[in-house]
Amino acid sequence: MCYHKQDKALKGQLEKYYDAIMRDFEYSPSYYENGFDFKASPIITAERPKELLGYNWGFVPWWVKSEAEAKKLRVQTLNCISEEMYDKASYKDSAKEGKRCLIPATGFFEWRWLDAKGKAKIPYFIHAKNQEIFSIAGLYSSWHDKASGEELNTYTVLTTAANPLLTKIHNSKKRMPVILKKEYEKDWLNPNLTKDDVLALCQPLPEGFLDAHTIGKKVGTPAISTDEKNNPDIEKPVEYPELGLLDA
């Protein structure tokens, strides 16, 4: 699943790409983002399509009763299987209410398993071939903490079946994030879409839109902090001779 992504675009680049203004959010470009840090990232919501707003990765539905419950749940809601969003308790209200969002990205990270249990695996950096910024489809939610009076705004990444490239790379789950081509981004935010319309947009990308290369294993090392991974070298190509034998 998609738990690690990149958005290294500058603020001005994001505002130009989405024709939107970044509001009330201290944004820093990131070469590496770990979903389990639950940090705030800029997203475009259906309700405010002309603004880039800071929402935290890790979806918390409105009905959660406490901060402890919210923290427990968000570990499980970094991703949502798009085929199930209208049925799963955590997501169905946002799905039915049209709370869809665009999640800016310049890449994401996945691992190819070399054995059945994933004890040996190789990391990849995946990006769009012909554009620096692209949009991952998501759902968003706002949760009011009655104890503190604070509001927490969150989102989840939608996933779909892997295309041929991601089937090879993400061979354990055979899933990929729902990535929207530029011409479908405004459609995704359209409040008048039917359920069938939404699900029709949650299809695997055709072959040729994405490219990928292997990178160093530092990206998957828990002992190395996110801050240490957040530098240009994280996406530097690294070759693995064992993959040549595997693909022969």
Buried (B, 14 or more C-beta within 10 A) or exposed (E): BBBBBBBBBEBEBBBEBBEBEBEEBEBEBBBBBBBBEBBBBBBBBBBBBEBBBBBBBBBBBEEBEEBEEBEEBBEEBBBBBBEEBBEEEBBBBBBEBBBBBBBBBBBBBBBBBBEEEEEEBBBBBBBBEEEEBBBBBBBBBBBEBEEEEEEBBBBBBBBBBBBEBBBBBBBBBEBBBBBBBEEBBEBBBBEEBEEEEBBEBBEBBEEEBBEBEBBBBBBBEEEEEBEEBBEEEBBEEEEBEEEEEEEE
